[in-house]
Amino acid sequence: MQDYNSLSEKQKAILRVIEEWIVQRGYPPTIRDIGNAVGISSTSVVNYNLNKLVEAGFVERSRTVSRGIRLSAKLMKEMPVRLSYADEVVRVPLLGRIVAGEPLPVLGDDFDHYDEDALLSVPSYLIGGVDPSQVYALKVSGYSMIDAMINDGDTVILRRQETARNGEMVAVWLPESGETTLKRFYDEGNRVRLQPANPTMQPIYVDKDKVQIQGKVLAVIRRLAS
């Protein structure tokens, strides 16, 4: 990977935009989103700089999905400072595992009981000003959210809440089966659609009164390649 300081100011700005989108929204920007954020009207110019960042080892791209942009694992592992962010950290409980695929029994319906030693240190900017006492983390198992840039072994940071808007990524507790899962939430009247971000997988449909939202995803911490 090239030296970060060898990048142009435009390329550094693009890196910051990609990280900000993933942190604040839970998914990466499109080429047009990047152009709007950094003041580049030409999508071809944005695309050129993204390709340069790929060549330099800072970004990975998939041509098969509309938001197939992510920061490389190598970047996350080797950069001494995560772009322009401060190093202040908060401690949040790592409560267990959540499945990004078919539901699997992993958690009870009471998130107040956890191993006090299982605390994860995360940069404070990841929670965006949310009260740390209302934040927790779960390790991801499975690949159903891969197009949302969430892979097996990654960690999701969530805010405790019991409601969600359509399209938000949430941890959902299914009390009838004693299972929990990570999906995008869609209210369809009498039922809820839990939508994976993987075109090879089918959504899960559940009666609305049989779904309990346990938290909304604030950020994703990628598992570093070994």
C-alpha positions, 0 to 999 in steps of 0.5 A: 500500500502506498504512503497515505501522504502521497495521495492527492488532497482530492483522493484524501477527501474521497477516502474521508467521504467513504468512511463518513458514509459507512460510519453514519449510514451503515453503507458506502456512497455512490460515485455521485454521492462522492462527487457531491460531497467533494465538489466534483461534478464529473462522475468520470473524475470521481471514478478515475480517483477511485481507481487510483485509490484501488491501485494504491491499496486504500479502496476495494470495489465491486462492479456488480453492486451499486454501492460496491465501494469499501475501505480496504482491510489493509488500510484499516490495519496499517493506517496509524490514524483513521483519516482525520478522526480523533483517538477518543474511545468509549467502552461498549459491551460485546453481547455475543453473535448475531447472524447475517443469514438465517436466524440462529439462537444467540441472545435472550430478550434481556440485554442487561445481562452480559459479561462485564469483562466483554467490553469493546473499545471503539472510537467515539465518533462511531457512535455519533454522540449517542449515549454510550450506555445505550450502545452495544456490539455484536459479532456477525456470523454469515454473509446475508448483509455482504452487499451492505459491506458487512462480512462474516466476522465483522462487528456491528455497533448498535443503539438500543431502540425498539422502533425502526424506519423502513430500510434501516439495518436492525437487530431483530429478536424473534421471540417465538423461535428464540432467535435473533438476526441482522437485516434491513427492516420493512413494515408491510402492514400486518407483517414485517419483511426482514431483507438481506443484502445478498441477492442469493438469499430470500427475505424473512417474513414475520407477523408484526406482533412477533418481531421485537427490534433490539437495536439499530446499526450505527457502524461496522468494524471490519474484521482485519484479514489475517 
